[in-house]
Amino acid sequence: MLKESKELPELFYMKHRHDDNKDYIDYSNVLFDRNLSPYIFKNDMMNSFLKRTQVLLSLLFDQMNVMKKFKNFTVDKYEYNNKN
């Protein structure tokens, strides 16, 4: 999410249109859907709250990945494809 927001959408698409990394998960869309019970999402108020906090939690994950790559100056800090 941070990597996508740092570049123009057109450039990001052109750079990564042939990427085939199957390990990448877009946390901003599927984090709570896969990890919480469907029963929680039946309540409209709770559903809207969880959808809003899902983006914040995904940003937290992305920022932690940036911190993990802080010492490695040979890799872009927003890179999520490598296994560092």
C-alpha positions in Angstrom: 0.0 0.0 0.0 2.8 2.4 0.8 4.6 1.4 -2.4 1.6 2.1 -4.5 1.0 5.5 -2.9 4.6 6.6 -3.4 4.4 6.5 -7.3 1.9 7.6 -9.9 -0.7 4.9 -10.6 0.3 4.8 -14.3 4.0 4.3 -13.5 3.3 1.7 -10.9 1.2 -0.2 -13.3 3.8 -0.1 -16.0 6.6 -1.2 -13.7 4.6 -4.1 -12.1 2.3 -5.3 -14.8 4.3 -8.5 -15.3 4.9 -9.3 -11.7 3.8 -12.8 -10.8 4.6 -12.9 -7.1 1.9 -15.2 -5.6 3.1 -14.6 -2.1 1.9 -10.9 -2.0 -1.3 -10.3 -0.2 -3.1 -7.0 -0.4 -3.8 -6.5 3.3 -5.9 -3.4 2.8 -8.7 -5.5 1.2 -8.6 -9.0 2.8 -7.1 -8.7 6.3 -10.2 -8.9 8.4 -12.3 -10.9 5.9 -10.0 -13.9 6.1 -9.2 -13.7 9.9 -12.5 -12.9 11.6 -15.8 -14.7 11.8 -18.4 -13.9 9.3 -20.9 -13.5 12.1 -19.2 -10.2 13.1 -19.8 -8.7 9.7 -23.6 -9.2 9.9 -23.9 -6.1 12.1 -23.9 -3.1 9.8 -22.2 -0.8 12.3 -19.5 -3.3 13.1 -19.0 -4.0 9.4 -18.4 -0.4 8.5 -16.1 0.1 11.5 -14.0 -3.0 10.6 -13.7 -1.9 6.9 -12.4 1.5 8.0 -9.9 0.1 10.5 -8.7 -2.5 8.0 -6.8 0.2 6.0 -5.1 1.5 9.2 -4.0 -1.9 10.2 -2.6 -2.7 6.8 -0.6 0.6 7.0 0.8 -0.6 10.2 2.0 -3.8 8.6 3.5 -1.9 5.7 5.3 0.5 8.0 6.7 -2.5 10.0 8.1 -3.9 6.7 9.8 -0.5 6.1 11.4 -0.7 9.5 12.7 -4.2 8.9 14.4 -3.0 5.7 15.8 0.1 7.2 19.4 -1.2 7.6 19.6 -2.8 4.1 20.4 0.2 1.9 20.6 -1.9 -1.3 16.9 -2.6 -1.3 14.1 -0.1 -1.8 12.5 0.3 1.6 9.0 -0.1 0.1 9.8 -3.3 -1.7 7.6 -6.1 -0.6 8.6 -8.8 -3.2 11.9 -9.8 -1.6 12.3 -12.2 1.3 14.3 -10.0 3.7 
